[in-house]
């Protein structure tokens, strides 16, 4: 039996069929639940990768197979939201989200990367050679975490779900014409280091606006909820 009702039900307590819908807004550039290559926003397009996916997300390997190419490009101001569990590879630079290039200064772009010494970093190219990048010491590896990274012409920051941040101001930007690469770079791209991580990525969201603390905290809460529905403990 089929019952057809001509009406609208307005109930904010009803759950979304796809929980990623909660993270969509007018500023989204690309939104990836990392269960497959699909862009939930419909704006940027699918990921390009040979990596595998499971019920938690994309599987990261430190080789060409594990590299993920996005169709998302750097904007004047951005917020990037990530949920992941990244394990650094000792003795090499490990790139989480990056389009920083070429292999020597002056650089363009930015990168969320861990140094060969094991320091998590968020770096933005200045276009200079004396101070080639503006950098903050971040914290986003070795366990399941949710983080947001914001960048504009005035500052860069890493944000945690509790609303705390690590920030530096006075950033001179030199944007890249490359797309964002996840978990390393393709070997064909001229960059300082091509390496990635091992681990998993559960969610990535790109927004073309530098969000404030309240907006970031709300977005990260939604990202955490999506991960917890998959059985991830943060």
Phi and psi in degrees as a GROMACS rama.xvg file:
@    title "Ramachandran Plot"
@    xaxis  label "Phi"
@    yaxis  label "Psi"
@TYPE xy
-118.918  129.137  UNK-2
-114.443  123.414  UNK-3
-112.243  122.383  UNK-4
-112.154  133.541  UNK-5
-94.1371  83.9349  UNK-6
-167.559  172.632  UNK-7
-122.646  131.362  UNK-8
-102.679  120.15  UNK-9
-110.226  97.2732  UNK-10
-138.262  103.951  UNK-11
-68.0061  -12.7735  UNK-12
-84.139  -11.4956  UNK-13
-71.041  132.314  UNK-14
-73.4126  152.449  UNK-15
-69.7378  141.235  UNK-16
-60.6603  -43.3478  UNK-17
-112.09  113.782  UNK-18
-61.9535  -20.6355  UNK-19
-63.2743  -21.9142  UNK-20
-56.9591  -31.0996  UNK-21
-63.5948  -19.5841  UNK-22
-100.563  4.14173  UNK-23
-84.5685  139.681  UNK-24
-155.932  -174.949  UNK-25
-69.7803  -18.8411  UNK-26
-93.4464  -7.50633  UNK-27
-66.1221  135.171  UNK-28
-102.312  -30.7542  UNK-29
-171.171  139.602  UNK-30
-137.884  123.768  UNK-31
-128.03  118.663  UNK-32
-79.5531  -7.83935  UNK-33
62.1439  17.4706  UNK-34
-86.3474  -16.0937  UNK-35
-160.59  -164.86  UNK-36
-87.3555  -0.0143019  UNK-37
-69.681  139.887  UNK-38
-93.7268  110.636  UNK-39
-67.9744  -19.4747  UNK-40
-80.0726  -24.6528  UNK-41
73.0189  10.1816  UNK-42
-98.3952  -45.0401  UNK-43
-92.2879  -47.393  UNK-44
120.868  176.799  UNK-45
-72.48  158.677  UNK-46
-72.3968  155.566  UNK-47
-115.862  114.472  UNK-48
-167.074  157.941  UNK-49
-107.271  6.64479  UNK-50
-69.7776  168.45  UNK-51
-102.997  161.497  UNK-52
-127.439  146.959  UNK-53
-134.555  -164.54  UNK-54
-70.1028  -12.9473  UNK-55
-97.1604  -29.2929  UNK-56
153.064  -157.739  UNK-57
-77.3678  139.42  UNK-58
-91.2584  125.421  UNK-59
-95.0769  130.077  UNK-60
-130.127  147.549  UNK-61
-87.9717  63.9512  UNK-62
-158.838  -178.309  UNK-63
-61.7869  -31.3836  UNK-64
-64.0712  -34.3429  UNK-65
-81.8103  -7.10046  UNK-66
-73.7954  136.86  UNK-67
-119.973  123.471  UNK-68
-99.6525  124.642  UNK-69
-96.0111  160.193  UNK-70
-94.6266  22.8246  UNK-71
-102.445  135.096  UNK-72
-117.108  157.06  UNK-73
-64.1152  135.699  UNK-74
-109.291  168.36  UNK-75
-59.9533  -37.9217  UNK-76
-136.489  139.648  UNK-77
-147.754  154.602  UNK-78
-128.127  129.732  UNK-79
-118.111  126.662  UNK-80
-110.303  134.55  UNK-81
-139.668  142.897  UNK-82
-125.548  122.414  UNK-83
-160.394  169.424  UNK-84
-133.95  94.4275  UNK-85
-105.888  130.994  UNK-86
-110.774  118.739  UNK-87
-68.9224  152.087  UNK-88
-99.154  118.657  UNK-89
-58.7982  136.814  UNK-90
83.497  8.00972  UNK-91
-139.821  158.652  UNK-92
-73.3844  130.278  UNK-93
-114.804  120.193  UNK-94
-97.2255  121.071  UNK-95
-90.2132  -59.3416  UNK-96
-130.162  122.583  UNK-97
-159.269  146.436  UNK-98
-142.757  17.645  UNK-99
-67.1398  130.832  UNK-100
-159.511  168.875  UNK-101
-83.0914  -147.186  UNK-102
-79.5392  -12.4814  UNK-103
-144.139  152.937  UNK-104
-64.5112  150.284  UNK-105
-77.3046  140.431  UNK-106
-97.724  162.546  UNK-107
-122.439  156.306  UNK-108
93.1004  -157.587  UNK-109
-152.033  166.998  UNK-110
-155.297  141.436  UNK-111
-101.073  109.764  UNK-112
-149.119  156.796  UNK-113
-107.617  131.221  UNK-114
-69.9239  166.502  UNK-115
-62.2498  -23.3543  UNK-116
-85.9903  -2.84853  UNK-117
96.6642  10.0263  UNK-118
-89.183  123.924  UNK-119
-71.5544  134.237  UNK-120
-136.023  152.691  UNK-121
-125.987  116.429  UNK-122
-126.692  140.593  UNK-123
-125.784  130.892  UNK-124
-68.9184  136.666  UNK-125
-96.3188  -19.8507  UNK-126
88.4514  -1.55964  UNK-127
-101.733  -179.917  UNK-128
-115.983  -31.1513  UNK-129
-67.5814  -50.6644  UNK-130
-117.011  91.4709  UNK-131
-73.9233  -31.4614  UNK-132
-137.223  148.848  UNK-133
-94.4397  132.643  UNK-134
-136.835  146.938  UNK-135
-127.036  147.618  UNK-136
-80.2311  117.658  UNK-137
-108.204  -171.78  UNK-138
-155.827  104.878  UNK-139
-153.337  15.1612  UNK-140
-118.466  168.956  UNK-141
78.1158  5.70988  UNK-142
-165.076  169.965  UNK-143
-68.5534  123.606  UNK-144
-139.899  156.966  UNK-145
-114.616  130.658  UNK-146
-140.88  154.01  UNK-147
-125.167  143.849  UNK-148
-124.283  124.968  UNK-149
-116.48  147.221  UNK-150
-147.34  140.698  UNK-151
-153.99  -171.226  UNK-152
-77.7507  -7.39016  UNK-153
-112.676  -22.6353  UNK-154
-165.153  163.93  UNK-155
-128.429  151.829  UNK-156
-156.342  150.975  UNK-157
-111.063  134.623  UNK-158
-120.061  144.116  UNK-159
-108.37  163.669  UNK-160
-59.8833  -24.8312  UNK-161
-81.9547  3.7148  UNK-162
90.8111  -1.8232  UNK-163
-78.9658  154.739  UNK-164
-145.604  159.239  UNK-165
-115.904  124.91  UNK-166
-136.932  147.755  UNK-167
-135.086  145.148  UNK-168
-110.387  173.892  UNK-169
72.5988  38.7665  UNK-170
-84.5738  122.729  UNK-171
-91.0716  122.6  UNK-172
-97.123  144.44  UNK-173
-134.226  89.9722  UNK-174
-67.0976  156.131  UNK-175
-100.663  151.792  UNK-176
-90.79  -0.558539  UNK-177
-84.9217  154.617  UNK-178
-73.9326  171.445  UNK-179
-80.4549  132.687  UNK-180
-105.975  144.41  UNK-181
-116.326  134.084  UNK-182
60.0697  54.5089  UNK-183
101.531  178.253  UNK-184
-118.795  152.324  UNK-185
-60.439  146.313  UNK-186
-64.7972  -17.4726  UNK-187
-77.8399  -12.3431  UNK-188
-92.1707  133.097  UNK-189
-80.6163  101.373  UNK-190
-140.812  164.452  UNK-191
-60.9092  -36.5112  UNK-192
-158.129  138.231  UNK-193
-93.9889  -4.53786  UNK-194
-68.4617  155.538  UNK-195
-124.202  -157.608  UNK-196
-115.668  175.096  UNK-197
-106.964  163.519  UNK-198
127.487  -149.113  UNK-199
-147.009  153.026  UNK-200
-123.287  124.017  UNK-201
-97.4502  -24.5428  UNK-202
-163.365  142.135  UNK-203
-140.762  131.055  UNK-204
-132.345  134.768  UNK-205
-118.077  130.243  UNK-206
-131.431  139.088  UNK-207
-92.4343  47.2942  UNK-208
-153.923  143.318  UNK-209
-84.9586  104.389  UNK-210
-80.1211  155.418  UNK-211
-85.2815  177.113  UNK-212
-58.3444  -45.6836  UNK-213
-62.2792  -43.8032  UNK-214
-67.1986  -41.2448  UNK-215
-65.1056  -43.7906  UNK-216
-60.1393  -40.9256  UNK-217
-66.367  -42.094  UNK-218
-64.0422  -43.6501  UNK-219
-65.9411  -35.2976  UNK-220
-61.9865  -40.0093  UNK-221
-66.6857  -40.9013  UNK-222
-63.6402  -42.0933  UNK-223
-61.8007  -42.9853  UNK-224
-61.2685  -41.0832  UNK-225
-62.9772  -44.2948  UNK-226
-64.9134  -39.8929  UNK-227
-65.6452  -31.5747  UNK-228
-62.9117  -23.3347  UNK-229
-89.8183  -0.347753  UNK-230
91.5446  13.5075  UNK-231
-86.029  133.552  UNK-232
-102.582  122.916  UNK-233
